[in-house]
Structures are given as C-alpha cells and as structure tokens.
C-alpha cells in the first residue's frame, strides 16, 4: 500500500495580529517487514506576518518555531 501524508489548515489574517492558521500533518507509514500501518498526526500553528511566517508545533511551548521564509 505504501506511505501517505496529508496536510490541512485553515485560519485567518489581520493587519495587527498577523497570521493565525492552525493546521495538522498526518502520516501513515507502512512497516515493510510486517506490512502493518502506523499513523500519527502532528498539530501545527502558523503565526507571524505574511512576509515572515513561523511554523510552530501547537502543543510544544518550549520549542522554537521554524521560520518558513523571510522577505525583506
């Protein structure tokens, strides 16, 4: 069957608060030896301005966000 990945998100933007886009990435991975599928979902949050958004793991407060890009 093989591995599958899915990403989804929907949120908002306003000039003063920037992006607030909750999203999630789901992965289904097949063990090639046993053909057993395992699945996990990672809750994410995209915040910041349109020119410098940051990706966060939603349930991790002590982890730095990942800058997706930065346009000067």
PDB file with one MODEL, atoms N, CA, C and O in Angstrom:
MODEL        1
ATOM      1  N   UNK A   1       0.824  -1.192   0.000  1.00  0.00           N
ATOM      2  CA  UNK A   1       0.000   0.000   0.000  1.00  0.00           C
ATOM      3  C   UNK A   1       0.872   1.260   0.000  1.00  0.00           C
ATOM      4  O   UNK A   1       0.619   2.167  -0.794  1.00  0.00           O
ATOM      5  N   UNK A   2       1.890   1.346   0.866  1.00  0.00           N
ATOM      6  CA  UNK A   2       2.811   2.478   0.855  1.00  0.00           C
ATOM      7  C   UNK A   2       2.491   3.547   1.878  1.00  0.00           C
ATOM      8  O   UNK A   2       1.459   3.515   2.547  1.00  0.00           O
ATOM      9  N   UNK A   3       3.411   4.500   1.978  1.00  0.00           N
ATOM     10  CA  UNK A   3       3.273   5.597   2.924  1.00  0.00           C
ATOM     11  C   UNK A   3       2.393   6.694   2.339  1.00  0.00           C
ATOM     12  O   UNK A   3       2.380   6.912   1.128  1.00  0.00           O
ATOM     13  N   UNK A   4       1.653   7.386   3.217  1.00  0.00           N
ATOM     14  CA  UNK A   4       0.832   8.511   2.782  1.00  0.00           C
ATOM     15  C   UNK A   4       1.013   9.669   3.757  1.00  0.00           C
ATOM     16  O   UNK A   4       1.274   9.468   4.944  1.00  0.00           O
ATOM     17  N   UNK A   5       0.872  10.870   3.239  1.00  0.00           N
ATOM     18  CA  UNK A   5       0.985  12.085   4.036  1.00  0.00           C
ATOM     19  C   UNK A   5      -0.156  13.008   3.645  1.00  0.00           C
ATOM     20  O   UNK A   5      -0.563  13.050   2.484  1.00  0.00           O
ATOM     21  N   UNK A   6      -0.674  13.757   4.635  1.00  0.00           N
ATOM     22  CA  UNK A   6      -1.769  14.675   4.390  1.00  0.00           C
ATOM     23  C   UNK A   6      -1.536  15.925   5.238  1.00  0.00           C
ATOM     24  O   UNK A   6      -1.188  15.817   6.414  1.00  0.00           O
ATOM     25  N   UNK A   7      -1.724  17.095   4.660  1.00  0.00           N
ATOM     26  CA  UNK A   7      -1.626  18.357   5.392  1.00  0.00           C
ATOM     27  C   UNK A   7      -2.897  19.150   5.162  1.00  0.00           C
ATOM     28  O   UNK A   7      -3.426  19.190   4.051  1.00  0.00           O
ATOM     29  N   UNK A   8      -3.381  19.780   6.222  1.00  0.00           N
ATOM     30  CA  UNK A   8      -4.578  20.602   6.084  1.00  0.00           C
ATOM     31  C   UNK A   8      -4.519  21.748   7.078  1.00  0.00           C
ATOM     32  O   UNK A   8      -3.960  21.606   8.165  1.00  0.00           O
ATOM     33  N   UNK A   9      -5.083  22.860   6.713  1.00  0.00           N
ATOM     34  CA  UNK A   9      -5.117  24.009   7.604  1.00  0.00           C
ATOM     35  C   UNK A   9      -6.078  25.058   7.094  1.00  0.00           C
ATOM     36  O   UNK A   9      -6.364  25.138   5.899  1.00  0.00           O
ATOM     37  N   UNK A  10      -6.570  25.858   8.014  1.00  0.00           N
ATOM     38  CA  UNK A  10      -7.491  26.926   7.674  1.00  0.00           C
ATOM     39  C   UNK A  10      -7.435  27.947   8.789  1.00  0.00           C
ATOM     40  O   UNK A  10      -7.570  27.589   9.959  1.00  0.00           O
ATOM     41  N   UNK A  11      -7.242  29.195   8.457  1.00  0.00           N
ATOM     42  CA  UNK A  11      -7.157  30.202   9.508  1.00  0.00           C
ATOM     43  C   UNK A  11      -7.333  31.588   8.951  1.00  0.00           C
ATOM     44  O   UNK A  11      -7.825  31.787   7.840  1.00  0.00           O
ATOM     45  N   UNK A  12      -6.911  32.550   9.763  1.00  0.00           N
ATOM     46  CA  UNK A  12      -7.152  33.924   9.386  1.00  0.00           C
ATOM     47  C   UNK A  12      -5.910  34.789   9.434  1.00  0.00           C
ATOM     48  O   UNK A  12      -4.845  34.366   9.883  1.00  0.00           O
ATOM     49  N   UNK A  13      -6.076  36.014   8.960  1.00  0.00           N
ATOM     50  CA  UNK A  13      -5.024  37.015   8.971  1.00  0.00           C
ATOM     51  C   UNK A  13      -5.676  38.365   9.200  1.00  0.00           C
ATOM     52  O   UNK A  13      -6.718  38.664   8.618  1.00  0.00           O
ATOM     53  N   UNK A  14      -5.061  39.182  10.049  1.00  0.00           N
ATOM     54  CA  UNK A  14      -5.424  40.590  10.094  1.00  0.00           C
ATOM     55  C   UNK A  14      -4.152  41.409  10.251  1.00  0.00           C
ATOM     56  O   UNK A  14      -3.125  40.901  10.700  1.00  0.00           O
ATOM     57  N   UNK A  15      -4.229  42.671   9.879  1.00  0.00           N
ATOM     58  CA  UNK A  15      -3.046  43.523   9.795  1.00  0.00           C
ATOM     59  C   UNK A  15      -2.315  43.635  11.131  1.00  0.00           C
ATOM     60  O   UNK A  15      -1.084  43.623  11.150  1.00  0.00           O
ATOM     61  N   UNK A  16      -3.031  43.743  12.242  1.00  0.00           N
ATOM     62  CA  UNK A  16      -2.413  43.982  13.542  1.00  0.00           C
ATOM     63  C   UNK A  16      -1.896  42.709  14.207  1.00  0.00           C
ATOM     64  O   UNK A  16      -0.872  42.755  14.888  1.00  0.00           O
ATOM     65  N   UNK A  17      -2.568  41.587  14.033  1.00  0.00           N
ATOM     66  CA  UNK A  17      -2.181  40.343  14.704  1.00  0.00           C
ATOM     67  C   UNK A  17      -1.471  39.352  13.794  1.00  0.00           C
ATOM     68  O   UNK A  17      -0.900  38.380  14.289  1.00  0.00           O
ATOM     69  N   UNK A  18      -1.487  39.561  12.498  1.00  0.00           N
ATOM     70  CA  UNK A  18      -0.818  38.664  11.569  1.00  0.00           C
ATOM     71  C   UNK A  18      -1.589  37.375  11.332  1.00  0.00           C
ATOM     72  O   UNK A  18      -2.809  37.319  11.489  1.00  0.00           O
ATOM     73  N   UNK A  19      -0.851  36.347  10.953  1.00  0.00           N
ATOM     74  CA  UNK A  19      -1.442  35.038  10.653  1.00  0.00           C
ATOM     75  C   UNK A  19      -1.795  34.285  11.928  1.00  0.00           C
ATOM     76  O   UNK A  19      -1.104  34.395  12.941  1.00  0.00           O
ATOM     77  N   UNK A  20      -2.860  33.534  11.868  1.00  0.00           N
ATOM     78  CA  UNK A  20      -3.249  32.592  12.911  1.00  0.00           C
ATOM     79  C   UNK A  20      -3.897  31.409  12.193  1.00  0.00           C
ATOM     80  O   UNK A  20      -5.114  31.367  12.012  1.00  0.00           O
ATOM     81  N   UNK A  21      -3.056  30.443  11.786  1.00  0.00           N
ATOM     82  CA  UNK A  21      -3.519  29.342  10.945  1.00  0.00           C
ATOM     83  C   UNK A  21      -3.208  28.014  11.630  1.00  0.00           C
ATOM     84  O   UNK A  21      -2.097  27.499  11.503  1.00  0.00           O
ATOM     85  N   UNK A  22      -4.183  27.453  12.359  1.00  0.00           N
ATOM     86  CA  UNK A  22      -3.979  26.109  12.883  1.00  0.00           C
ATOM     87  C   UNK A  22      -4.012  25.103  11.735  1.00  0.00           C
ATOM     88  O   UNK A  22      -4.823  25.227  10.817  1.00  0.00           O
ATOM     89  N   UNK A  23      -3.144  24.125  11.790  1.00  0.00           N
ATOM     90  CA  UNK A  23      -3.100  23.114  10.746  1.00  0.00           C
ATOM     91  C   UNK A  23      -2.578  21.803  11.339  1.00  0.00           C
ATOM     92  O   UNK A  23      -2.191  21.753  12.506  1.00  0.00           O
ATOM     93  N   UNK A  24      -2.571  20.782  10.556  1.00  0.00           N
ATOM     94  CA  UNK A  24      -2.110  19.470  11.015  1.00  0.00           C
ATOM     95  C   UNK A  24      -1.495  18.712   9.848  1.00  0.00           C
ATOM     96  O   UNK A  24      -1.896  18.871   8.695  1.00  0.00           O
ATOM     97  N   UNK A  25      -0.517  17.890  10.176  1.00  0.00           N
ATOM     98  CA  UNK A  25       0.090  16.984   9.211  1.00  0.00           C
ATOM     99  C   UNK A  25      -0.138  15.571   9.717  1.00  0.00           C
ATOM    100  O   UNK A  25       0.193  15.258  10.861  1.00  0.00           O
ATOM    101  N   UNK A  26      -0.699  14.722   8.880  1.00  0.00           N
ATOM    102  CA  UNK A  26      -0.934  13.321   9.234  1.00  0.00           C
ATOM    103  C   UNK A  26      -0.063  12.433   8.363  1.00  0.00           C
ATOM    104  O   UNK A  26       0.062  12.661   7.160  1.00  0.00           O
ATOM    105  N   UNK A  27       0.533  11.428   8.969  1.00  0.00           N
ATOM    106  CA  UNK A  27       1.398  10.488   8.247  1.00  0.00           C
ATOM    107  C   UNK A  27       0.956   9.066   8.555  1.00  0.00           C
ATOM    108  O   UNK A  27       0.702   8.719   9.708  1.00  0.00           O
ATOM    109  N   UNK A  28       0.866   8.256   7.524  1.00  0.00           N
ATOM    110  CA  UNK A  28       0.649   6.815   7.666  1.00  0.00           C
ATOM    111  C   UNK A  28       1.843   6.126   7.032  1.00  0.00           C
ATOM    112  O   UNK A  28       2.133   6.315   5.851  1.00  0.00           O
ATOM    113  N   UNK A  29       2.532   5.326   7.834  1.00  0.00           N
ATOM    114  CA  UNK A  29       3.758   4.691   7.371  1.00  0.00           C
ATOM    115  C   UNK A  29       3.629   3.185   7.519  1.00  0.00           C
ATOM    116  O   UNK A  29       3.220   2.680   8.564  1.00  0.00           O
ATOM    117  N   UNK A  30       3.985   2.479   6.453  1.00  0.00           N
ATOM    118  CA  UNK A  30       3.901   1.024   6.444  1.00  0.00           C
ATOM    119  C   UNK A  30       5.264   0.420   6.786  1.00  0.00           C
ATOM    120  O   UNK A  30       6.280   0.784   6.195  1.00  0.00           O
ATOM    121  N   UNK A  31       5.272  -0.496   7.735  1.00  0.00           N
ATOM    122  CA  UNK A  31       6.483  -1.243   8.048  1.00  0.00           C
ATOM    123  C   UNK A  31       6.683  -2.269   6.935  1.00  0.00           C
ATOM    124  O   UNK A  31       5.822  -3.127   6.740  1.00  0.00           O
ATOM    125  N   UNK A  32       7.789  -2.205   6.206  1.00  0.00           N
ATOM    126  CA  UNK A  32       7.965  -3.098   5.055  1.00  0.00           C
ATOM    127  C   UNK A  32       8.109  -4.573   5.443  1.00  0.00           C
ATOM    128  O   UNK A  32       7.843  -5.454   4.625  1.00  0.00           O
ATOM    129  N   UNK A  33       8.524  -4.847   6.675  1.00  0.00           N
ATOM    130  CA  UNK A  33       8.691  -6.238   7.098  1.00  0.00           C
ATOM    131  C   UNK A  33       7.380  -6.883   7.514  1.00  0.00           C
ATOM    132  O   UNK A  33       7.152  -8.063   7.248  1.00  0.00           O
ATOM    133  N   UNK A  34       6.511  -6.103   8.172  1.00  0.00           N
ATOM    134  CA  UNK A  34       5.266  -6.678   8.697  1.00  0.00           C
ATOM    135  C   UNK A  34       4.021  -6.237   7.934  1.00  0.00           C
ATOM    136  O   UNK A  34       2.939  -6.780   8.160  1.00  0.00           O
ATOM    137  N   UNK A  35       4.156  -5.255   7.028  1.00  0.00           N
ATOM    138  CA  UNK A  35       3.041  -4.666   6.298  1.00  0.00           C
ATOM    139  C   UNK A  35       1.988  -4.065   7.238  1.00  0.00           C
ATOM    140  O   UNK A  35       0.822  -3.945   6.861  1.00  0.00           O
ATOM    141  N   UNK A  36       2.391  -3.684   8.466  1.00  0.00           N
ATOM    142  CA  UNK A  36       1.487  -3.047   9.419  1.00  0.00           C
ATOM    143  C   UNK A  36       1.626  -1.535   9.277  1.00  0.00           C
ATOM    144  O   UNK A  36       2.736  -1.002   9.239  1.00  0.00           O
ATOM    145  N   UNK A  37       0.480  -0.848   9.198  1.00  0.00           N
ATOM    146  CA  UNK A  37       0.468   0.609   9.071  1.00  0.00           C
ATOM    147  C   UNK A  37       0.443   1.247  10.460  1.00  0.00           C
ATOM    148  O   UNK A  37      -0.270   0.777  11.346  1.00  0.00           O
ATOM    149  N   UNK A  38       1.214   2.308  10.650  1.00  0.00           N
ATOM    150  CA  UNK A  38       1.127   3.113  11.860  1.00  0.00           C
ATOM    151  C   UNK A  38       0.840   4.546  11.425  1.00  0.00           C
ATOM    152  O   UNK A  38       1.300   4.992  10.374  1.00  0.00           O
ATOM    153  N   UNK A  39       0.075   5.260  12.246  1.00  0.00           N
ATOM    154  CA  UNK A  39      -0.343   6.611  11.882  1.00  0.00           C
ATOM    155  C   UNK A  39      -0.063   7.569  13.024  1.00  0.00           C
ATOM    156  O   UNK A  39      -0.111   7.197  14.197  1.00  0.00           O
ATOM    157  N   UNK A  40       0.232   8.815  12.659  1.00  0.00           N
ATOM    158  CA  UNK A  40       0.397   9.880  13.643  1.00  0.00           C
ATOM    159  C   UNK A  40      -0.066  11.192  13.041  1.00  0.00           C
ATOM    160  O   UNK A  40       0.010  11.391  11.828  1.00  0.00           O
ATOM    161  N   UNK A  41      -0.546  12.090  13.895  1.00  0.00           N
ATOM    162  CA  UNK A  41      -0.961  13.421  13.476  1.00  0.00           C
ATOM    163  C   UNK A  41      -0.228  14.441  14.332  1.00  0.00           C
ATOM    164  O   UNK A  41      -0.176  14.306  15.554  1.00  0.00           O
ATOM    165  N   UNK A  42       0.337  15.459  13.698  1.00  0.00           N
ATOM    166  CA  UNK A  42       1.085  16.496  14.387  1.00  0.00           C
ATOM    167  C   UNK A  42       0.318  17.809  14.253  1.00  0.00           C
ATOM    168  O   UNK A  42       0.146  18.308  13.142  1.00  0.00           O
ATOM    169  N   UNK A  43      -0.152  18.380  15.380  1.00  0.00           N
ATOM    170  CA  UNK A  43      -0.852  19.658  15.311  1.00  0.00           C
ATOM    171  C   UNK A  43       0.154  20.802  15.173  1.00  0.00           C
ATOM    172  O   UNK A  43       1.128  20.873  15.923  1.00  0.00           O
ATOM    173  N   UNK A  44      -0.086  21.686  14.219  1.00  0.00           N
ATOM    174  CA  UNK A  44       0.823  22.791  13.938  1.00  0.00           C
ATOM    175  C   UNK A  44       0.083  24.124  13.978  1.00  0.00           C
ATOM    176  O   UNK A  44      -1.147  24.166  13.952  1.00  0.00           O
ATOM    177  N   UNK A  45       0.852  25.214  14.042  1.00  0.00           N
ATOM    178  CA  UNK A  45       0.280  26.557  14.030  1.00  0.00           C
ATOM    179  C   UNK A  45       1.221  27.454  13.239  1.00  0.00           C
ATOM    180  O   UNK A  45       2.428  27.457  13.480  1.00  0.00           O
ATOM    181  N   UNK A  46       0.674  28.217  12.293  1.00  0.00           N
ATOM    182  CA  UNK A  46       1.445  29.191  11.538  1.00  0.00           C
ATOM    183  C   UNK A  46       1.049  30.575  12.043  1.00  0.00           C
ATOM    184  O   UNK A  46      -0.126  30.942  12.027  1.00  0.00           O
ATOM    185  N   UNK A  47       2.070  31.355  12.502  1.00  0.00           N
ATOM    186  CA  UNK A  47       1.833  32.706  13.010  1.00  0.00           C
ATOM    187  C   UNK A  47       2.793  33.673  12.328  1.00  0.00           C
ATOM    188  O   UNK A  47       3.676  33.266  11.575  1.00  0.00           O
ATOM    189  N   UNK A  48       2.604  34.961  12.605  1.00  0.00           N
ATOM    190  CA  UNK A  48       3.515  35.979  12.093  1.00  0.00           C
ATOM    191  C   UNK A  48       2.923  36.741  10.929  1.00  0.00           C
ATOM    192  O   UNK A  48       1.755  36.567  10.583  1.00  0.00           O
ATOM    193  N   UNK A  49       3.741  37.586  10.330  1.00  0.00           N
ATOM    194  CA  UNK A  49       3.310  38.389   9.198  1.00  0.00           C
ATOM    195  C   UNK A  49       3.323  37.594   7.900  1.00  0.00           C
ATOM    196  O   UNK A  49       3.852  36.484   7.840  1.00  0.00           O
ATOM    197  N   UNK A  50       2.734  38.178   6.867  1.00  0.00           N
ATOM    198  CA  UNK A  50       2.681  37.498   5.576  1.00  0.00           C
ATOM    199  C   UNK A  50       4.066  37.335   4.958  1.00  0.00           C
ATOM    200  O   UNK A  50       4.290  36.403   4.186  1.00  0.00           O
ATOM    201  N   UNK A  51       5.000  38.233   5.290  1.00  0.00           N
ATOM    202  CA  UNK A  51       6.332  38.178   4.705  1.00  0.00           C
ATOM    203  C   UNK A  51       7.341  37.422   5.564  1.00  0.00           C
ATOM    204  O   UNK A  51       8.481  37.217   5.146  1.00  0.00           O
ATOM    205  N   UNK A  52       6.927  37.005   6.767  1.00  0.00           N
ATOM    206  CA  UNK A  52       7.836  36.248   7.631  1.00  0.00           C
ATOM    207  C   UNK A  52       7.066  35.297   8.562  1.00  0.00           C
ATOM    208  O   UNK A  52       7.137  35.441   9.782  1.00  0.00           O
ATOM    209  N   UNK A  53       6.339  34.340   8.004  1.00  0.00           N
ATOM    210  CA  UNK A  53       5.563  33.408   8.834  1.00  0.00           C
ATOM    211  C   UNK A  53       6.463  32.418   9.580  1.00  0.00           C
ATOM    212  O   UNK A  53       7.562  32.088   9.136  1.00  0.00           O
ATOM    213  N   UNK A  54       5.960  31.960  10.719  1.00  0.00           N
ATOM    214  CA  UNK A  54       6.674  30.991  11.549  1.00  0.00           C
ATOM    215  C   UNK A  54       5.777  29.796  11.809  1.00  0.00           C
ATOM    216  O   UNK A  54       4.590  29.952  12.095  1.00  0.00           O
ATOM    217  N   UNK A  55       6.348  28.598  11.708  1.00  0.00           N
ATOM    218  CA  UNK A  55       5.633  27.344  11.946  1.00  0.00           C
ATOM    219  C   UNK A  55       5.982  26.833  13.338  1.00  0.00           C
ATOM    220  O   UNK A  55       7.156  26.725  13.693  1.00  0.00           O
ATOM    221  N   UNK A  56       4.957  26.522  14.122  1.00  0.00           N
ATOM    222  CA  UNK A  56       5.116  26.020  15.489  1.00  0.00           C
ATOM    223  C   UNK A  56       4.447  24.667  15.628  1.00  0.00           C
ATOM    224  O   UNK A  56       3.446  24.400  14.963  1.00  0.00           O
ATOM    225  N   UNK A  57       4.986  23.805  16.486  1.00  0.00           N
ATOM    226  CA  UNK A  57       4.262  22.608  16.907  1.00  0.00           C
ATOM    227  C   UNK A  57       3.295  23.074  17.978  1.00  0.00           C
ATOM    228  O   UNK A  57       3.719  23.623  18.995  1.00  0.00           O
ATOM    229  N   UNK A  58       2.009  22.867  17.769  1.00  0.00           N
ATOM    230  CA  UNK A  58       0.974  23.517  18.564  1.00  0.00           C
ATOM    231  C   UNK A  58       1.019  23.162  20.047  1.00  0.00           C
ATOM    232  O   UNK A  58       0.700  24.013  20.877  1.00  0.00           O
ATOM    233  N   UNK A  59       1.394  21.970  20.402  1.00  0.00           N
ATOM    234  CA  UNK A  59       1.346  21.581  21.808  1.00  0.00           C
ATOM    235  C   UNK A  59       2.716  21.614  22.487  1.00  0.00           C
ATOM    236  O   UNK A  59       2.865  21.070  23.581  1.00  0.00           O
ATOM    237  N   UNK A  60       3.719  22.237  21.867  1.00  0.00           N
ATOM    238  CA  UNK A  60       5.067  22.352  22.438  1.00  0.00           C
ATOM    239  C   UNK A  60       5.350  23.822  22.724  1.00  0.00           C
ATOM    240  O   UNK A  60       5.564  24.605  21.799  1.00  0.00           O
ATOM    241  N   UNK A  61       5.352  24.197  23.996  1.00  0.00           N
ATOM    242  CA  UNK A  61       5.552  25.596  24.372  1.00  0.00           C
ATOM    243  C   UNK A  61       7.026  25.967  24.493  1.00  0.00           C
ATOM    244  O   UNK A  61       7.365  27.143  24.365  1.00  0.00           O
ATOM    245  N   UNK A  62       7.916  24.999  24.737  1.00  0.00           N
ATOM    246  CA  UNK A  62       9.324  25.291  24.986  1.00  0.00           C
ATOM    247  C   UNK A  62      10.208  25.060  23.757  1.00  0.00           C
ATOM    248  O   UNK A  62      11.427  24.951  23.894  1.00  0.00           O
ATOM    249  N   UNK A  63       9.628  24.984  22.578  1.00  0.00           N
ATOM    250  CA  UNK A  63      10.367  24.726  21.345  1.00  0.00           C
ATOM    251  C   UNK A  63      10.286  25.961  20.454  1.00  0.00           C
ATOM    252  O   UNK A  63       9.216  26.550  20.300  1.00  0.00           O
ATOM    253  N   UNK A  64      11.422  26.353  19.866  1.00  0.00           N
ATOM    254  CA  UNK A  64      11.431  27.493  18.941  1.00  0.00           C
ATOM    255  C   UNK A  64      10.662  27.155  17.668  1.00  0.00           C
ATOM    256  O   UNK A  64      10.630  26.004  17.233  1.00  0.00           O
ATOM    257  N   UNK A  65      10.048  28.172  17.083  1.00  0.00           N
ATOM    258  CA  UNK A  65       9.357  27.999  15.818  1.00  0.00           C
ATOM    259  C   UNK A  65      10.335  27.957  14.655  1.00  0.00           C
ATOM    260  O   UNK A  65      11.494  28.350  14.786  1.00  0.00           O
ATOM    261  N   UNK A  66       9.859  27.482  13.532  1.00  0.00           N
ATOM    262  CA  UNK A  66      10.649  27.389  12.310  1.00  0.00           C
ATOM    263  C   UNK A  66      10.214  28.519  11.371  1.00  0.00           C
ATOM    264  O   UNK A  66       9.055  28.585  10.964  1.00  0.00           O
ATOM    265  N   UNK A  67      11.145  29.396  11.037  1.00  0.00           N
ATOM    266  CA  UNK A  67      10.858  30.465  10.088  1.00  0.00           C
ATOM    267  C   UNK A  67      10.673  29.846   8.702  1.00  0.00           C
ATOM    268  O   UNK A  67      11.592  29.210   8.184  1.00  0.00           O
ATOM    269  N   UNK A  68       9.506  30.022   8.103  1.00  0.00           N
ATOM    270  CA  UNK A  68       9.228  29.420   6.806  1.00  0.00           C
ATOM    271  C   UNK A  68       9.937  30.166   5.683  1.00  0.00           C
ATOM    272  O   UNK A  68      10.470  29.541   4.767  1.00  0.00           O
ATOM    273  N   UNK A  69       9.951  31.482   5.742  1.00  0.00           N
ATOM    274  CA  UNK A  69      10.713  32.329   4.829  1.00  0.00           C
ATOM    275  C   UNK A  69      10.680  33.744   5.389  1.00  0.00           C
ATOM    276  O   UNK A  69       9.884  34.047   6.277  1.00  0.00           O
ATOM    277  N   UNK A  70      11.548  34.613   4.867  1.00  0.00           N
ATOM    278  CA  UNK A  70      11.612  35.996   5.327  1.00  0.00           C
ATOM    279  C   UNK A  70      11.904  36.881   4.125  1.00  0.00           C
ATOM    280  O   UNK A  70      12.993  36.830   3.553  1.00  0.00           O
ATOM    281  N   UNK A  71      10.919  37.695   3.749  1.00  0.00           N
ATOM    282  CA  UNK A  71      11.059  38.601   2.624  1.00  0.00           C
ATOM    283  C   UNK A  71      11.277  40.002   3.183  1.00  0.00           C
ATOM    284  O   UNK A  71      10.427  40.515   3.912  1.00  0.00           O
ATOM    285  N   UNK A  72      12.395  40.623   2.853  1.00  0.00           N
ATOM    286  CA  UNK A  72      12.676  41.977   3.341  1.00  0.00           C
ATOM    287  C   UNK A  72      11.997  43.021   2.498  1.00  0.00           C
ATOM    288  O   UNK A  72      12.128  44.215   2.769  1.00  0.00           O
TER     289      UNK A  72
ENDMDL
END
